[in-house]
Amino acid sequence: MQSLFQLGPFGFRGPAAAHLPAHLTQLDDGILTTQVIAPGYACPSNRFLAASLDAVDDDVLSITSANRSRHLTGAADEPAHWRAGPLAAEFGAERGFGLLEHDDEEAARRAYPLFAPMSVTILAFHKLGGYDRRGRPCLIVERHGSLGIGHLRPILADLGFGLMLGTHAQERLLQRRYDEAGVA
C-alpha cells in the first residue's frame, strides 16, 4: 500500500473492521470487506481530508463517487466526472450536495503523471487470484481505473506479487470526455 500511495491515488479492498457501518461493507466469498480509497501522499487534498475527519464525530469518513453507478463498477451510462464544474452542474441541485475542489486542479493532476483522471484502480487484499507462472501469489485488480495495468504489474512484481484482472477489471474504465467549454 505504501508503494502505491507514494505513486498517487489508489484503492484497496480488504477485511472490514467490525465497527464499520453496514453501508460501507460488503460480503465477498464469505469475508466482510470494505474499500479504502485515498489520494497519494503528495496530494494537497490530504490536508483537507485530515481536517474533515477531525470535524466529524467519528473515525470513519465516507465519500461517494462522482457518478450515478450506485457502486456498480462499469454500470454507469457515463464515466465518473473528474472536473469540478461539470460535476456541480450535474449534481448541484441535489439535496445535501457539497462540492470541494482543489484550488488548482491541473497542478494537483500534474503531481501524478502516471494516473489518468478517472475512478481509481482498486486492488483486493482479502483473497488471492491464484499464482502466476513464476509461482508468485496474484493480487486481484477489482477495478482497472486511473493507474494502468502496465504501470501496476512491475510494482507488484518488485513486491513479490503477480497480478490477475478480476471480472469487472477486464477492460479499463473509460475516461469522461469534455468539450472545449468543459461540458461533458
N, C-alpha and C positions, 0 to 999 in steps of 0.2 A: 504494500500500500504506500509506503514511504517513497519508493522509487517512482511510482506513478504520480503521486501528488507533487513530486518535485518537477515533473514534466508539465502538469496542468490539471484541469478539472477532470474528475473521474468518478465512476460509480462502482459500488461493490454490493453484492448480496451475500448475506451470511446469517448465522443463527441470531435470532432476535432475543434481546434481554426480556425477562419476564415482565418488567414494568411498562413496556411499550404499549400504547393504546392499540386496540384491535385493528383500527383502520390503517395503521402503519405496518401491519404484518400480513403475511400470507403463508399458507402451508405449501411446502414443496417437497414431495416424496416423504411426507410424514414429519418434516422438520419445519418448525415455525421460524420463518425468516423475515428479514427486513432489508430495505435498500438504504445505503448511506451514499449520498452524492454530495461532493464538496468541491469547491474551487481549488485550484492548485495553490501551492504555498506562496507564489509570487503575486496572487491576485489581490487587488485592493479591497475586494468585497469581503475578505476575511475579517477586516476590522468591523465592517457593518454587521456581519453575521454574529460576531462575538458580542457586540453591543445589543443586538436583537435578542440573543439568548439570555443576556443579563436582564433585559427588560421584561421577559415573560416569567411567570411564576412556575417554572417547570425546568427540567433538564433536557427537554426534547423540543426541538424547533422543526416543524414540518412545513415545507413549501411545495405547492403543487407545480406541475409542469405547465408550460405555456402553450398548451394545445387542448383540444376537446376530446382527446382519445379515451379519457376515463381509465387511465392506467393500462391500456392495451397497446403494447408496442406495435407500431405499424398500422394501427386501426384507424387513425385519423384521416380525413379526406385531404387535409393539408399538413405538411410537416410543421413542426413546432416553430414558433416565432423566435427570432434572435435579435430583432431590432425593437427598441422601446416604443417608438411612435406607432407602428402598425399594431403592436400588441395592445397598446392603450386604446386604439381605435376599435379593435375587435371586442375587448373585454371591459372597457372603461365604464360602460353603463350598468354592469352587473353589480348587484348589491355586495358590499364588502370587498370590492376590488381595490387594491392599492398597488401602485407601481413604483418600484425603487430601481434606479438605474445608475450606472457609473457616470461620473462627471464627464469622462471621455471614453466612450465605448470602444472607439478604434484603438486607443492606446492600450486598453485592457486586452483586446484581442491580439494585438501585436506582441504581447508578452508571451503568447503561446502559439508560435508559428506552426507547430505540428498538428494543431487542432482546428477542425472545421467548425464554423458557428452553427451548431445543431445540438440536439439532445446528446448527453454524454454517453460514452461507451460504458457498459456495465459488465463486470466480471464476477462470477459466482465463486464463493469461498466455502460453501457448505457441502459441496459434493464435487466429485471428480468426474471427468468425461472419459475415463479410461487412461490408457498410456499410449504415448507415441512410439514410433519405430525405434527410437533411441532409449526407450524404457522410462522416459520422464512422465510423471503424472501430468495429465492435461487439465488445466483450468478451463472452465466453460465461459465463453463470451455470451451473455444473455441478450445484450443489445449492442449492435455494431453501429456506433454513432461517431462522435467527434474525433476520437483518436482511431485512425485506420489500423486495420489488422497488420498491415505491412510495418508499421511502427511498433505495434504491441508485441508481435511474435518474438523479435530479438530481445526485447526487455525481459520477457518471461523466460526465454531460453537462458539468459545470463543468470537468472534466479533459480534455474534448475527445473523449470516447468515447460510443458508443451502447451498447446492451445487447441481448443475444439470450439467450433461455432455451434451454439445452441439452435434450437428450432426457429426462433424469431430473429436470429442474427445471420442467417444465411446470406442475406443481402444487406448492404449498408443502408442506413436510413437516408432518405432524400433530404437535401437541404432546401429550406424555403427560399424561393427566389423573389426578389423585389425589383420593381422597375426603377428608373432614374429618380422618380419622385419619392421613392421609399414605400410604395404601395405594393402589397403582396399580390 
